[in-house]
Amino acid sequence: MIPMRRVVITGMGVISPLGHDVATFRDNLFAGVSGIGHLTFPHKGHEVTFPAAPVVGFDPATWIDPKKIPLMDRFAQFAVASARQAFADSGLVLEPDESARTAIITGTGVGGQNTLEDSYERLLGEGTGRVHPFTIPRLMVNAGSSHISMDLGLTGPGFTVASACASALHAIGVAVALIRSGVADRAITGGAEACLTLGTLKGWEALRVMAPDVPRPFSAGRLGMVIGEGGASFVLETEADARARGATIYAEVLGVGMTSDAQDLTTPSAEGAARAVGEALKDAGLAPHEVDHVNAHGTGTRLNDTVETEALKRALGPQASRIPISANKSQFGHALGAAGALEMLATVLALREDRVPPTLHYQGPDPACDLDYVPNIARTCRVRTALKTSFAFGGLNAVLAVGKGVV
């Protein structure tokens, strides 16, 4: 039997409300900077305003050939920009045969929502009878992975995972599996989302899960979530290859856990989430007492945070109360299909820095959420291993266990 190959992270990139590169993202993350603001849309002669966490000041021409920009929705631009950063950061220079062994696995929840809404506006609002000629290639959910493949000249297996809020973490988990099994030797993976449109925000508003101001994950008085956007990408490769070329190893992906609740489309299950945590620990060969940090899904809704707290207690037992838990959506909103990628970056940075990010806007304990959520101020502590959780609508759960880099 061929031994399973160890998988490490050797490149990282990001476009986010906290910055357009990893260094800026890191500084703002640990400083407790909030990317939460407001977006206003004209609608039927008046204005509609929503709390949101937009990426501000992003110029796609910084990363993308201006001739190609019209072919790409905003979410695909985020995907390519963050992937370019990660690939450059990794220092990889690939021969054609190595390119063919490089996978491109990305996650997104809804794909080209800006393109779709623009099409509706042209047809129904303006009554033009025509839409943008590149509407279909711009809105397809696999556009991010396809453009990354073409931009970087990667000819290995490429596709997109769409599992709502767990999309990016599922994508990373699949990339890990491909490398472990020998189907690929390395991968560009992560997630991107850009759906801060009037239609999308009205849809979330209709579900009655939107906060009126800011998200307060796990806090007393929390009233809901705030939608964000962005993208984060990672280069994964085998530990052996990374060592051989002297690459910087940011972290090792130790374990992957994936489960389905098989219960309800929008109501999360503590049992399903706990099983995903348990599967990640089992795959990593970790005991609960060996977990130093949890980067939580932590949406800020009353139900999700209560269920996630219960799931962590079930999976980690008495150890759950001693582990610092961060909820990054308090800083840069819920980026839906990209959330797991942005938060995975925060998790890796916690390992690198021996610091855990704060959970902002925390106002006090909720009796149903009684763990250590690192309220409002980042904390310095030893972080050798960490868990990253993503729990999606549809009852689809993904958890990654990561450890410190070895080079």
C-alpha positions in Angstrom: 0.0 0.0 0.0 1.3 3.4 -1.0 1.7 5.7 2.1 -0.6 8.8 2.0 1.3 11.9 1.0 1.5 14.8 3.4 0.0 18.1 2.1 1.4 21.5 2.9 0.5 25.2 2.0 3.3 27.0 0.2 1.6 30.0 -1.3 -1.2 32.4 -0.2 -3.1 35.3 -1.7 -6.2 37.4 -0.9 -8.5 40.1 -2.0 -10.8 41.1 0.9 -12.4 44.0 2.8 -9.3 43.9 5.1 -6.8 44.3 2.3 -5.7 43.2 -1.2 -2.6 41.3 -0.1 -1.7 38.9 2.7 0.4 41.4 4.7 -2.3 44.1 4.8 -5.0 41.5 5.6 -2.8 40.1 8.5 -2.2 43.5 10.0 -5.8 44.5 9.9 -7.0 41.1 11.1 -5.0 41.2 14.3 -5.5 44.9 14.9 -9.2 44.3 15.0 -10.1 46.5 12.0 -13.6 46.1 10.8 -14.4 46.0 7.1 -18.2 46.3 7.8 -19.9 49.3 6.3 -23.0 50.0 4.2 -24.0 49.8 0.5 -26.8 52.0 -1.0 -28.7 51.1 -4.1 -31.1 53.2 -6.1 -34.5 51.4 -6.4 -37.8 52.8 -7.8 -37.0 56.4 -7.2 -35.5 56.0 -3.7 -32.5 54.5 -2.1 -32.1 51.2 -0.3 -29.2 50.7 2.2 -27.8 47.5 3.7 -24.9 46.8 6.1 -22.3 45.0 4.1 -18.5 44.3 3.8 -17.4 45.2 0.3 -13.9 45.0 -1.1 -13.1 48.7 -1.6 -10.7 50.1 -4.2 -10.1 46.9 -6.1 -8.7 47.5 -9.6 -8.8 44.3 -11.7 -6.2 45.8 -14.1 -3.6 45.4 -11.4 -3.8 41.7 -11.8 -5.6 41.0 -15.1 -4.9 41.9 -18.8 -7.4 44.7 -19.4 -8.5 43.0 -22.6 -9.7 40.0 -20.6 -11.5 42.0 -17.9 -14.8 42.3 -19.9 -14.9 38.5 -20.0 -15.0 38.2 -16.2 -17.5 38.8 -13.4 -16.2 40.4 -10.3 -16.0 37.1 -8.4 -13.8 35.6 -11.1 -11.6 38.7 -10.9 -11.1 38.1 -7.2 -10.3 34.4 -7.9 -7.6 35.2 -10.5 -6.1 38.1 -8.5 -5.8 36.0 -5.3 -4.5 33.0 -7.3 -1.8 35.1 -9.0 -0.7 36.3 -5.6 -0.5 32.7 -4.2 1.3 31.3 -7.2 3.9 34.1 -7.1 4.2 33.6 -3.3 4.9 29.9 -3.7 7.9 30.5 -6.1 6.7 27.7 -8.3 8.1 27.5 -11.9 6.4 24.6 -13.7 7.5 22.6 -16.7 4.7 21.4 -19.0 4.5 18.0 -17.4 4.3 19.6 -13.9 1.6 21.9 -15.1 -0.4 18.8 -16.1 -0.1 17.5 -12.6 -1.4 20.7 -11.0 -5.1 20.9 -10.1 -7.3 24.0 -10.0 -10.1 23.5 -7.4 -12.1 26.6 -6.4 -15.3 27.2 -4.5 -18.1 29.7 -5.0 -21.6 29.8 -3.8 -23.5 31.6 -6.6 -20.9 32.6 -9.2 -21.5 35.6 -11.5 -24.3 37.3 -9.6 -23.3 40.8 -10.7 -23.6 39.6 -14.3 -26.9 38.0 -13.7 -28.4 41.1 -12.0 -27.0 43.3 -14.8 -28.8 41.2 -17.3 -32.1 41.5 -15.5 -31.7 45.2 -15.3 -31.0 45.5 -19.0 -34.0 43.3 -19.9 -36.6 44.2 -17.3 -35.5 47.6 -16.0 -34.2 49.3 -19.2 -36.2 47.2 -21.6 -33.3 47.0 -24.0 -34.0 43.4 -25.2 -30.3 42.6 -25.2 -27.7 41.5 -22.6 -23.9 41.6 -22.5 -22.5 39.3 -25.2 -20.3 37.5 -22.6 -23.2 37.0 -20.1 -23.0 33.2 -20.1 -19.2 32.7 -19.7 -19.2 35.5 -17.0 -22.0 34.1 -14.8 -21.0 30.4 -14.9 -19.8 29.2 -11.5 -16.7 27.5 -12.9 -15.5 30.8 -14.4 -13.0 31.3 -11.5 -11.3 28.0 -11.9 -11.3 28.3 -15.7 -9.7 31.7 -15.7 -7.1 30.7 -13.1 -6.2 27.7 -15.3 -5.8 29.9 -18.4 -4.0 32.7 -16.6 -1.4 30.5 -15.0 -1.2 27.9 -17.8 -2.3 25.0 -15.6 -3.5 21.9 -17.5 -4.3 19.5 -14.6 -7.8 18.7 -13.3 -9.9 21.8 -12.8 -13.4 22.4 -11.5 -15.5 24.4 -9.0 -17.3 23.2 -5.9 -20.6 24.9 -5.1 -21.9 24.0 -1.6 -23.1 27.3 -0.4 -21.2 28.6 2.6 -18.9 25.5 2.7 -17.8 25.8 -0.9 -14.3 27.0 -0.4 -13.5 24.7 2.5 -14.9 21.8 0.5 -12.7 22.9 -2.5 -9.6 22.9 -0.3 -10.5 19.5 1.1 -11.0 18.0 -2.4 -7.6 19.5 -3.5 -6.0 17.8 -0.4 -7.6 14.5 -1.4 -6.3 14.7 -5.0 -2.8 15.4 -3.8 -2.8 12.7 -1.1 -4.1 10.1 -3.6 -1.5 11.0 -6.3 -4.1 12.2 -8.8 -2.3 15.6 -8.6 1.0 16.7 -7.2 0.0 20.3 -6.3 -3.1 22.5 -6.5 -4.3 26.1 -6.6 -7.4 26.1 -4.4 -9.6 28.5 -2.4 -12.7 30.4 -3.1 -14.2 33.7 -4.4 -17.6 35.4 -4.1 -19.0 38.8 -5.2 -22.7 39.0 -4.8 -23.3 42.4 -3.1 -26.2 43.2 -5.4 -29.6 44.5 -4.6 -31.3 41.3 -5.5 -29.0 39.1 -3.5 -29.2 41.3 -0.4 -33.0 41.5 -0.6 -33.0 37.7 -0.8 -31.0 37.4 2.4 -33.2 40.1 4.0 -36.2 38.0 3.2 -34.8 35.1 5.2 -34.7 37.4 8.3 -31.1 36.6 9.2 -29.5 40.0 8.4 -28.2 42.2 11.2 -29.3 45.8 11.1 -25.8 47.1 11.8 -22.9 44.7 12.5 -22.6 41.0 13.1 -21.9 39.9 16.7 -21.0 36.2 16.6 -21.6 34.3 19.8 -22.5 37.5 21.7 -25.5 38.4 23.7 -27.8 40.6 21.6 -26.6 39.2 18.3 -29.2 39.9 15.5 -27.8 38.3 12.4 -25.1 38.3 9.8 -23.7 40.8 7.3 -22.8 39.8 3.7 -19.3 40.3 2.5 -17.2 39.5 -0.6 -13.7 38.6 -1.6 -11.4 35.8 -2.5 -8.5 33.8 -1.1 -6.2 31.3 -2.8 -3.6 28.8 -1.6 -0.9 26.7 -3.3 -0.9 23.1 -1.9 1.8 20.6 -2.7 3.3 17.5 -1.2 5.6 18.0 1.8 8.3 16.1 -0.1 8.2 18.4 -3.1 8.1 21.5 -0.9 11.2 20.4 1.1 13.0 19.4 -2.1 12.7 22.9 -3.6 13.3 24.7 -0.3 9.8 26.3 -0.3 8.4 28.2 2.7 5.8 26.0 4.3 3.1 28.1 5.9 1.1 25.2 7.4 0.3 21.5 6.9 -3.3 20.3 6.2 -3.5 17.5 8.8 -7.1 16.4 8.4 -10.3 16.8 6.4 -13.9 16.2 7.7 -17.0 16.4 5.6 -20.6 15.4 6.5 -24.2 16.0 5.5 -26.9 16.7 8.1 -29.7 15.0 6.0 -32.1 17.1 8.1 -33.1 20.5 6.9 -32.3 23.0 4.1 -31.7 26.0 6.4 -31.6 24.8 10.0 -28.2 23.5 11.1 -27.6 20.3 13.0 -25.3 20.1 15.9 -24.9 16.3 15.3 -23.8 16.8 11.7 -21.4 19.6 12.5 -19.9 17.6 15.4 -19.4 14.6 13.2 -17.5 16.8 10.7 -15.2 18.0 13.5 -14.7 14.5 14.7 -13.9 13.3 11.2 -11.3 16.0 10.7 -9.7 15.1 14.1 -9.6 11.4 13.2 -8.1 12.1 9.8 -5.5 14.3 11.4 -4.7 11.8 14.2 -5.5 14.6 16.8 -7.1 14.3 20.2 -9.3 17.2 21.4 -6.6 18.2 24.0 -4.2 18.8 21.1 -6.3 21.5 19.4 -5.1 25.0 20.2 -7.5 27.1 18.3 -10.8 27.0 16.4 -11.7 29.4 13.6 -15.4 29.2 13.8 -18.1 29.5 11.1 -19.7 32.0 13.5 -22.3 33.8 11.3 -23.8 35.9 14.1 -27.3 34.5 13.8 -29.0 33.4 17.0 -29.5 29.8 15.8 -26.2 29.1 14.0 -24.0 30.3 16.8 -25.9 28.2 19.4 -25.7 25.1 17.3 -22.1 25.6 16.5 -21.3 26.0 20.2 -23.1 22.7 20.9 -21.3 21.0 18.1 -17.9 22.0 19.4 -18.8 20.8 22.9 -20.0 17.4 21.5 -16.9 16.9 19.4 -14.2 18.3 21.7 -15.8 17.4 25.1 -14.5 19.2 28.2 -11.6 20.6 26.1 -13.9 22.9 24.2 -14.0 25.4 27.1 -10.3 26.0 27.1 -9.8 26.6 23.3 -9.8 30.1 22.0 -12.4 30.5 19.3 -12.4 33.3 16.7 -15.2 34.4 14.4 -13.8 36.4 11.5 -17.2 37.3 10.0 -17.3 39.9 12.7 -14.5 41.7 10.8 -15.1 41.1 7.1 -18.7 39.7 6.9 -20.0 36.5 5.5 -18.4 36.0 2.1 -20.6 32.9 1.5 -18.8 30.6 -0.9 -15.5 32.4 -0.2 -15.9 32.5 3.6 -14.0 29.3 4.2 -11.0 30.5 2.1 -10.7 33.9 3.8 -11.1 32.3 7.2 -8.6 29.6 6.3 -6.1 32.3 5.6 -6.8 33.8 9.1 -6.3 30.3 10.6 -2.9 29.8 8.9 -1.9 33.3 10.1 -2.8 32.4 13.6 -0.5 29.4 13.3 2.3 31.5 11.9 1.9 34.4 14.4 1.0 32.5 17.6 -1.9 34.9 17.8 -5.6 34.4 17.4 -7.9 37.1 15.8 -10.6 38.8 17.8 -14.3 38.3 17.6 -15.4 41.9 17.2 -18.6 43.6 18.4 -18.9 41.2 21.3 -21.2 42.6 24.0 -21.3 39.9 26.6 -21.9 36.2 27.1 -25.0 34.4 25.9 -26.1 31.5 28.1 -26.3 29.3 25.1 -22.8 30.4 23.9 -20.5 29.8 26.8 -17.1 29.1 25.3 -14.0 31.4 24.9 -14.7 33.6 21.8 -11.7 35.9 22.1 -13.9 39.0 22.5 -12.8 42.2 20.7 -9.0 42.0 21.1 -6.6 39.6 19.5 -4.7 37.3 21.8 -1.2 36.0 21.9 -1.0 32.3 22.7 0.7 29.1 21.4 -1.1 27.8 18.3 0.4 24.5 17.1 -2.8 23.1 15.6 -6.2 24.6 14.7 -9.5 23.7 13.3 -11.4 25.7 10.6 -15.2 25.0 10.4 -17.7 25.8 7.6 -21.4 24.8 8.0 -23.6 25.5 5.0 -27.2 25.8 4.0 -28.4 22.4 2.8 -26.7 20.8 5.9 -23.3 20.5 4.2 -20.4 20.6 6.6 -16.6 20.9 6.1 -13.8 21.1 8.7 -10.1 21.2 8.2 -7.4 20.5 10.7 -4.1 22.4 10.2 -0.8 22.4 11.9 2.4 24.6 11.9 4.6 24.5 8.9 7.7 22.3 9.0 10.2 24.3 6.9 
